[in-house]
């Protein structure tokens, strides 16, 4: 129950921050010609979700490497995650191109360099794996790898869901909102699946 309460609290914080962003920014603050119907929260969501998805694909590739000795269940899930998120990365990059907006450049490998907000680091709210966590995952094999990978991907999915709820609160672009809905639906189901795998 404590984990659920913590997740809910962070979710409320992210939604609140997104609402503030929507209230304090308008399209004129963005460089480039943002597509009509898109707002700062839409662009910020896409810029943040691309590297977020990219890290998930990297994690999936680690599970797909035979050297990791991952279980068949983890390999199957990693394959599904990669097949779902790689095309979404391409889609979001195409949006940024059409909006004449550059991609996010301050998230590399593990985490985005943001200052703390209300005592919570933005990286943690987004569920991104730190460089240290990725190093530990890469050095794990077999059952230890499965456990580390599942725990890391659950946290990663929770961060994506919070980001998706945030843009649903303050975003305007229907395509972005539709993607957010898909992320919430698919990744909520995958979290339940991974929790079941950990419970075995």
Backbone as CSV, one residue per row, in Angstrom:
resi,resn,N_x,N_y,N_z,CA_x,CA_y,CA_z,C_x,C_y,C_z
1,UNK,0.816,-1.209,0.000,0.000,0.000,0.000,0.858,1.271,0.000
2,UNK,2.032,1.197,0.679,2.909,2.353,0.719,3.387,2.735,-0.663
3,UNK,3.718,1.705,-1.496,4.176,1.988,-2.852,3.084,2.656,-3.666
4,UNK,1.840,2.187,-3.496,0.720,2.772,-4.231,0.538,4.219,-3.837
5,UNK,0.619,4.508,-2.498,0.446,5.872,-2.028,1.532,6.780,-2.576
6,UNK,2.763,6.298,-2.584,3.866,7.086,-3.125,3.665,7.378,-4.597
7,UNK,3.275,6.357,-5.356,3.037,6.528,-6.788,1.934,7.541,-7.020
8,UNK,0.845,7.455,-6.221,-0.274,8.379,-6.382,0.152,9.801,-6.062
9,UNK,0.983,9.956,-5.013,1.445,11.287,-4.655,2.293,11.911,-5.736
10,UNK,3.184,11.129,-6.299,4.032,11.637,-7.377,3.198,11.956,-8.602
11,UNK,2.181,11.122,-8.887,1.297,11.370,-10.021,0.614,12.716,-9.876
12,UNK,0.102,13.012,-8.675,-0.554,14.293,-8.448,0.429,15.442,-8.642
13,UNK,1.670,15.242,-8.218,2.686,16.285,-8.390,2.954,16.556,-9.852
14,UNK,3.063,15.488,-10.657,3.340,15.654,-12.084,2.186,16.345,-12.785
15,UNK,0.951,15.926,-12.460,-0.222,16.555,-13.067,-0.266,18.026,-12.697
16,UNK,0.059,18.331,-11.429,0.062,19.718,-10.993,1.092,20.546,-11.719
17,UNK,2.294,19.986,-11.885,3.346,20.693,-12.612,2.950,20.924,-14.058
18,UNK,2.302,19.939,-14.669,1.887,20.075,-16.063,0.828,21.148,-16.207
19,UNK,-0.085,21.206,-15.235,-1.122,22.224,-15.283,-0.512,23.613,-15.164
20,UNK,0.502,23.737,-14.286,1.185,25.021,-14.149,1.874,25.408,-15.445
21,UNK,2.473,24.418,-16.101,3.155,24.693,-17.366,2.168,25.199,-18.396
22,UNK,0.974,24.603,-18.421,-0.026,25.021,-19.378,-0.518,26.424,-19.098
23,UNK,-0.531,26.809,-17.800,-1.040,28.119,-17.435,-0.011,29.219,-17.651
24,UNK,1.262,28.866,-17.538,2.295,29.896,-17.568,3.003,30.028,-18.904
25,UNK,2.717,29.146,-19.854,3.383,29.205,-21.154,2.336,29.255,-22.258
26,UNK,2.727,29.845,-23.377,1.885,29.759,-24.557,2.762,29.419,-25.742
27,UNK,2.130,29.266,-26.901,2.859,28.798,-28.071,3.966,29.766,-28.473
28,UNK,3.821,31.027,-28.131,4.815,32.005,-28.551,6.150,31.804,-27.859
29,UNK,6.186,31.041,-26.756,7.442,30.836,-26.042,8.303,29.787,-26.700
30,UNK,7.759,28.998,-27.617,8.533,27.952,-28.268,9.251,28.513,-29.484
31,UNK,10.488,28.066,-29.695,11.197,28.461,-30.906,10.702,27.623,-32.057
32,UNK,10.556,28.227,-33.218,10.063,27.483,-34.364,8.557,27.606,-34.474
33,UNK,8.033,27.090,-35.567,6.603,27.175,-35.834,5.922,25.920,-35.326
34,UNK,5.299,26.016,-34.165,4.598,24.872,-33.594,3.289,24.675,-34.340
35,UNK,2.975,23.423,-34.644,1.779,23.110,-35.403,0.543,23.608,-34.668
36,UNK,-0.422,24.215,-35.374,-1.660,24.653,-34.741,-2.304,23.501,-33.981
37,UNK,-2.803,23.781,-32.789,-3.413,22.745,-31.973,-2.436,22.136,-30.991
38,UNK,-1.154,22.529,-31.079,-0.145,22.032,-30.152,0.251,23.143,-29.188
39,UNK,0.501,22.789,-27.947,0.878,23.753,-26.930,2.225,23.368,-26.343
40,UNK,2.763,24.220,-25.503,4.014,23.904,-24.835,3.972,22.544,-24.137
41,UNK,2.913,22.223,-23.370,2.876,20.904,-22.725,2.938,19.752,-23.721
42,UNK,2.310,19.908,-24.885,2.387,18.863,-25.912,3.833,18.651,-26.343
43,UNK,4.514,19.754,-26.644,5.893,19.680,-27.121,6.806,19.136,-26.035
44,UNK,6.637,19.609,-24.805,7.467,19.157,-23.700,7.289,17.663,-23.453
45,UNK,6.047,17.190,-23.586,5.777,15.767,-23.408,6.518,14.943,-24.453
46,UNK,6.419,15.362,-25.712,7.069,14.615,-26.792,8.584,14.650,-26.631
47,UNK,9.126,15.838,-26.315,10.573,15.947,-26.128,11.072,15.062,-24.986
48,UNK,10.257,14.911,-23.951,10.651,14.071,-22.828,10.409,12.597,-23.055
49,UNK,9.322,12.272,-23.782,8.968,10.870,-23.969,9.890,10.170,-24.965
50,UNK,10.458,10.899,-25.907,11.369,10.260,-26.872,12.565,9.620,-26.161
51,UNK,13.346,10.372,-25.369,14.461,9.719,-24.674,13.995,8.706,-23.642
52,UNK,12.809,8.906,-23.094,12.247,7.941,-22.146,12.020,6.606,-22.851
53,UNK,11.396,6.652,-24.017,11.193,5.445,-24.826,12.530,4.853,-25.266
54,UNK,13.463,5.728,-25.628,14.765,5.232,-26.096,15.456,4.406,-25.019
55,UNK,15.345,4.839,-23.768,15.954,4.047,-22.699,15.239,2.711,-22.532
56,UNK,13.917,2.695,-22.699,13.176,1.436,-22.615,13.636,0.466,-23.698
57,UNK,13.909,0.985,-24.890,14.397,0.136,-25.980,15.785,-0.407,-25.646
58,UNK,16.638,0.430,-25.050,17.962,-0.038,-24.626,17.816,-1.158,-23.598
59,UNK,16.903,-0.975,-22.654,16.662,-2.012,-21.643,16.141,-3.292,-22.288
60,UNK,15.280,-3.134,-23.277,14.762,-4.305,-23.988,15.885,-5.038,-24.704
61,UNK,16.774,-4.286,-25.332,17.907,-4.903,-26.032,18.803,-5.679,-25.073
62,UNK,18.961,-5.175,-23.853,19.755,-5.899,-22.859,19.125,-7.252,-22.558
63,UNK,17.799,-7.269,-22.439,17.101,-8.527,-22.158,17.171,-9.481,-23.341
64,UNK,17.237,-8.928,-24.544,17.280,-9.760,-25.750,18.676,-10.306,-26.032
65,UNK,19.676,-9.786,-25.341,21.044,-10.279,-25.501,21.164,-11.635,-24.800
66,UNK,21.504,-12.697,-25.524,21.614,-14.022,-24.904,22.554,-14.053,-23.703
67,UNK,23.531,-13.155,-23.676,24.490,-13.127,-22.571,23.828,-12.796,-21.237
68,UNK,22.668,-12.131,-21.290,21.968,-11.777,-20.053,21.324,-12.990,-19.395
69,UNK,21.042,-14.014,-20.185,20.407,-15.205,-19.639,19.013,-14.948,-19.110
70,UNK,18.300,-14.003,-19.722,16.949,-13.676,-19.280,15.998,-14.836,-19.538
71,UNK,14.943,-14.898,-18.731,13.940,-15.946,-18.905,13.159,-15.723,-20.192
72,UNK,12.492,-16.763,-20.653,11.692,-16.652,-21.876,10.586,-15.617,-21.715
73,UNK,10.005,-15.525,-20.516,8.946,-14.546,-20.273,9.483,-13.123,-20.414
74,UNK,10.643,-12.867,-19.846,11.231,-11.534,-19.928,11.614,-11.208,-21.370
75,UNK,12.180,-12.173,-22.069,12.551,-11.967,-23.472,11.317,-11.642,-24.311
76,UNK,10.232,-12.370,-24.075,8.997,-12.134,-24.832,8.447,-10.740,-24.556
77,UNK,8.462,-10.333,-23.289,7.957,-9.007,-22.937,8.859,-7.919,-23.503
78,UNK,10.167,-8.117,-23.420,11.108,-7.139,-23.965,10.898,-6.958,-25.463
79,UNK,10.612,-8.047,-26.153,10.351,-7.974,-27.593,9.114,-7.135,-27.872
80,UNK,8.053,-7.349,-27.092,6.819,-6.579,-27.274,7.047,-5.095,-26.986
81,UNK,7.793,-4.819,-25.923,8.053,-3.424,-25.567,8.837,-2.720,-26.670
82,UNK,9.873,-3.377,-27.176,10.673,-2.779,-28.246,9.832,-2.575,-29.502
83,UNK,9.033,-3.557,-29.857,8.211,-3.456,-31.065,7.149,-2.371,-30.950
84,UNK,6.720,-2.069,-29.731,5.717,-1.028,-29.530,6.347,0.359,-29.466
85,UNK,7.459,0.471,-28.756,8.004,1.796,-28.479,8.918,2.338,-29.579
86,UNK,9.601,1.462,-30.309,10.458,1.950,-31.399,9.652,2.732,-32.444
87,UNK,8.487,2.225,-32.907,7.689,3.006,-33.860,7.153,4.301,-33.249
88,UNK,6.863,4.283,-31.941,6.378,5.500,-31.294,7.473,6.565,-31.248
89,UNK,8.721,6.136,-31.101,9.838,7.088,-31.157,9.882,7.764,-32.522
90,UNK,9.748,6.970,-33.582,9.751,7.522,-34.939,8.591,8.492,-35.129
91,UNK,7.423,8.127,-34.607,6.249,8.984,-34.728,6.477,10.317,-34.028
92,UNK,6.977,10.267,-32.808,7.190,11.504,-32.056,8.276,12.373,-32.685
93,UNK,9.315,11.757,-33.211,10.341,12.533,-33.914,9.759,13.225,-35.141
94,UNK,8.830,12.558,-35.818,8.195,13.173,-36.990,7.350,14.374,-36.579
95,UNK,6.729,14.301,-35.403,5.972,15.449,-34.903,6.892,16.636,-34.657
96,UNK,8.014,16.392,-33.986,8.941,17.488,-33.712,9.437,18.121,-35.006
97,UNK,9.699,17.290,-36.005,10.143,17.812,-37.298,9.068,18.696,-37.919
98,UNK,7.825,18.235,-37.873,6.727,19.001,-38.471,6.449,20.281,-37.696
99,UNK,6.774,20.289,-36.399,6.572,21.486,-35.581,7.787,22.419,-35.616
100,UNK,8.855,21.999,-36.299,10.113,22.764,-36.323,10.657,22.978,-34.912
101,UNK,10.568,21.924,-34.118,11.041,21.955,-32.734,12.173,20.948,-32.585
102,UNK,13.278,21.327,-31.946,14.399,20.389,-31.781,14.085,19.323,-30.746
103,UNK,14.756,18.188,-30.818,14.572,17.151,-29.802,15.203,17.573,-28.487
104,UNK,14.818,16.891,-27.423,15.428,17.138,-26.118,16.881,16.691,-26.169
105,UNK,17.773,17.497,-25.609,19.195,17.161,-25.709,19.872,16.947,-24.367
106,UNK,19.130,17.116,-23.235,19.808,17.030,-21.946,19.490,15.752,-21.195
107,UNK,18.985,14.733,-21.916,18.766,13.441,-21.294,19.664,12.441,-22.001
108,UNK,20.618,11.893,-21.298,21.577,10.999,-21.939,21.752,9.735,-21.136
109,UNK,21.372,8.613,-21.740,21.659,7.318,-21.148,20.854,7.004,-19.919
110,UNK,20.923,7.836,-18.905,20.249,7.496,-17.678,19.204,8.495,-17.261
111,UNK,19.505,9.783,-17.267,18.573,10.709,-16.656,18.687,12.102,-17.247
112,UNK,17.599,12.877,-17.101,17.584,14.256,-17.552,18.079,15.149,-16.427
113,UNK,18.883,16.125,-16.750,19.474,16.991,-15.745,18.534,18.136,-15.426
114,UNK,17.657,17.924,-14.449,16.743,18.963,-14.008,16.984,19.239,-12.539
115,UNK,16.700,20.446,-12.118,16.775,20.751,-10.697,15.601,20.101,-9.991
116,UNK,15.726,19.954,-8.684,14.662,19.346,-7.904,13.453,20.259,-7.859
117,UNK,12.275,19.636,-7.821,11.029,20.372,-7.724,10.273,19.846,-6.522
118,UNK,10.125,20.684,-5.498,9.421,20.242,-4.315,10.096,19.067,-3.641
119,UNK,11.411,18.992,-3.723,12.131,17.907,-3.071,12.175,16.635,-3.878
120,UNK,11.541,16.624,-5.050,11.530,15.432,-5.892,12.302,15.701,-7.162
121,UNK,13.241,14.828,-7.493,13.996,14.979,-8.725,13.133,14.553,-9.898
122,UNK,13.172,15.334,-10.983,12.333,15.037,-12.141,12.648,13.668,-12.722
123,UNK,13.917,13.255,-12.667,14.291,11.944,-13.189,13.526,10.842,-12.476
124,UNK,13.417,10.967,-11.146,12.705,9.962,-10.372,11.231,9.951,-10.723
125,UNK,10.648,11.134,-10.924,9.240,11.199,-11.281,8.996,10.547,-12.636
126,UNK,9.976,10.633,-13.521,9.838,10.048,-14.844,10.185,8.572,-14.863
127,UNK,10.731,8.064,-13.766,11.050,6.642,-13.699,12.276,6.229,-14.473
128,UNK,13.105,7.202,-14.876,14.286,6.864,-15.660,15.307,6.110,-14.819
129,UNK,15.970,5.147,-15.446,17.048,4.414,-14.796,18.290,5.307,-14.756
130,UNK,18.947,5.348,-13.604,20.180,6.115,-13.489,21.320,5.366,-14.174
131,UNK,22.422,6.057,-14.372,23.599,5.416,-14.961,24.048,4.239,-14.105
132,UNK,24.010,4.420,-12.791,24.420,3.347,-11.883,23.484,2.141,-11.994
133,UNK,22.186,2.409,-12.073,21.219,1.316,-12.194,21.400,0.566,-13.508
134,UNK,21.676,1.303,-14.580,21.905,0.651,-15.866,23.173,-0.195,-15.830
135,UNK,24.197,0.295,-15.150,25.443,-0.464,-15.026,25.211,-1.758,-14.259
136,UNK,24.439,-1.667,-13.178,24.114,-2.860,-12.395,23.327,-3.857,-13.230
137,UNK,22.373,-3.356,-13.999,21.560,-4.229,-14.840,22.424,-4.945,-15.870
138,UNK,23.325,-4.210,-16.486,24.188,-4.795,-17.522,25.099,-5.885,-16.966
139,UNK,25.449,-5.775,-15.689,26.360,-6.751,-15.090,25.634,-7.950,-14.489
140,UNK,24.305,-7.920,-14.499,23.514,-9.013,-13.921,23.211,-10.069,-14.974
141,UNK,22.994,-11.288,-14.522,22.632,-12.386,-15.427,21.601,-13.284,-14.755
142,UNK,20.904,-14.055,-15.582,19.971,-15.052,-15.068,18.841,-14.458,-14.249
143,UNK,18.518,-15.109,-13.136,17.407,-14.679,-12.290,17.631,-13.280,-11.728
144,UNK,18.888,-12.956,-11.406,19.192,-11.618,-10.889,18.901,-10.555,-11.943
145,UNK,19.202,-10.866,-13.193,18.897,-9.933,-14.279,17.389,-9.756,-14.401
146,UNK,16.651,-10.859,-14.397,15.196,-10.784,-14.519,14.605,-9.862,-13.459
147,UNK,15.027,-10.056,-12.207,14.485,-9.263,-11.107,14.826,-7.785,-11.265
148,UNK,16.091,-7.497,-11.571,16.506,-6.103,-11.740,15.802,-5.464,-12.930
149,UNK,15.671,-6.214,-14.007,15.040,-5.686,-15.220,13.557,-5.405,-14.985
150,UNK,12.867,-6.343,-14.362,11.435,-6.168,-14.112,11.181,-4.993,-13.171
151,UNK,11.944,-4.903,-12.091,11.773,-3.782,-11.167,12.068,-2.454,-11.855
152,UNK,13.123,-2.429,-12.665,13.470,-1.206,-13.373,12.426,-0.818,-14.398
153,UNK,11.892,-1.796,-15.123,10.907,-1.492,-16.154,9.568,-1.098,-15.543
154,UNK,9.227,-1.662,-14.395,8.000,-1.242,-13.713,8.094,0.238,-13.356
155,UNK,9.208,0.627,-12.747,9.412,2.034,-12.387,9.401,2.918,-13.634
156,UNK,10.027,2.425,-14.688,10.090,3.166,-15.949,8.690,3.369,-16.516
157,UNK,7.883,2.314,-16.519,6.505,2.410,-17.009,5.681,3.368,-16.147
158,UNK,5.863,3.311,-14.831,5.117,4.207,-13.946,5.429,5.662,-14.272
159,UNK,6.695,5.945,-14.568,7.064,7.302,-14.954,6.402,7.731,-16.248
160,UNK,6.356,6.826,-17.232,5.717,7.143,-18.513,4.232,7.413,-18.329
161,UNK,3.596,6.629,-17.472,2.163,6.817,-17.217,1.904,8.170,-16.571
162,UNK,2.759,8.563,-15.627,2.602,9.870,-14.993,2.782,10.997,-16.004
163,UNK,3.755,10.849,-16.894,3.955,11.843,-17.945,2.725,11.919,-18.848
164,UNK,2.149,10.758,-19.161,0.977,10.709,-20.038,-0.226,11.381,-19.388
165,UNK,-0.442,11.127,-18.101,-1.541,11.790,-17.399,-1.314,13.301,-17.353
166,UNK,-0.057,13.706,-17.217,0.240,15.133,-17.188,-0.154,15.839,-18.470
167,UNK,0.179,15.243,-19.632,-0.152,15.895,-20.899,-1.647,15.817,-21.178
168,UNK,-2.325,14.800,-20.654,-3.779,14.735,-20.815,-4.454,15.879,-20.063
169,UNK,-3.816,16.335,-18.984,-4.367,17.427,-18.193,-4.161,18.783,-18.866
170,UNK,-2.972,18.980,-19.461,-2.632,20.316,-19.952,-2.386,20.401,-21.454
171,UNK,-2.298,19.265,-22.141,-2.057,19.279,-23.580,-3.315,19.538,-24.385
172,UNK,-3.127,19.836,-25.669,-4.256,20.150,-26.548,-4.249,19.349,-27.844
173,UNK,-3.073,18.909,-28.281,-2.986,18.233,-29.577,-3.642,16.859,-29.504
174,UNK,-4.632,16.576,-30.356,-5.349,15.296,-30.273,-4.473,14.080,-30.538
175,UNK,-3.472,14.220,-31.417,-2.582,13.089,-31.688,-1.725,12.766,-30.469
176,UNK,-1.263,13.806,-29.802,-0.459,13.614,-28.594,-1.304,12.985,-27.492
177,UNK,-2.518,13.480,-27.321,-3.418,12.927,-26.303,-3.732,11.469,-26.601
178,UNK,-3.909,11.138,-27.883,-4.181,9.755,-28.265,-3.001,8.853,-27.910
179,UNK,-1.779,9.327,-28.160,-0.598,8.545,-27.795,-0.524,8.373,-26.283
180,UNK,-0.828,9.432,-25.548,-0.818,9.344,-24.085,-1.805,8.289,-23.602
181,UNK,-2.983,8.258,-24.212,-3.984,7.243,-23.852,-3.459,5.835,-24.117
182,UNK,-2.795,5.653,-25.259,-2.235,4.344,-25.598,-1.164,3.926,-24.599
183,UNK,-0.329,4.877,-24.197,0.730,4.588,-23.231,0.129,4.158,-21.899
184,UNK,-0.873,4.888,-21.442,-1.519,4.548,-20.171,-2.118,3.153,-20.228
185,UNK,-2.831,2.853,-21.303,-3.509,1.563,-21.428,-2.515,0.413,-21.500
186,UNK,-1.547,0.506,-22.412,-0.630,-0.612,-22.634,0.341,-0.798,-21.476
187,UNK,0.860,0.299,-20.946,1.878,0.158,-19.912,1.283,-0.179,-18.547
188,UNK,0.041,0.212,-18.310,-0.632,-0.233,-17.086,-0.788,-1.747,-17.101
189,UNK,-1.179,-2.288,-18.257,-1.321,-3.742,-18.387,0.027,-4.438,-18.232
190,UNK,1.078,-3.845,-18.791,2.409,-4.452,-18.691,2.949,-4.407,-17.266
191,UNK,2.618,-3.355,-16.524,3.027,-3.297,-15.117,2.402,-4.456,-14.344
192,UNK,1.112,-4.683,-14.562,0.438,-5.794,-13.885,1.078,-7.124,-14.264
193,UNK,1.427,-7.265,-15.538,2.080,-8.490,-16.005,3.432,-8.675,-15.327
194,UNK,4.210,-7.614,-15.241,5.538,-7.713,-14.633,5.452,-7.973,-13.134
195,UNK,4.484,-7.354,-12.475,4.302,-7.616,-11.053,3.944,-9.078,-10.817
196,UNK,3.151,-9.641,-11.724,2.823,-11.057,-11.628,4.044,-11.935,-11.828
197,UNK,4.913,-11.543,-12.740,6.141,-12.300,-12.984,7.068,-12.260,-11.768
198,UNK,7.120,-11.117,-11.097,7.947,-11.000,-9.895,7.379,-11.821,-8.745
199,UNK,6.061,-11.980,-8.749,5.414,-12.697,-7.653,5.503,-14.199,-7.740
200,UNK,5.998,-14.702,-8.873,6.069,-16.157,-9.054,7.199,-16.756,-8.226
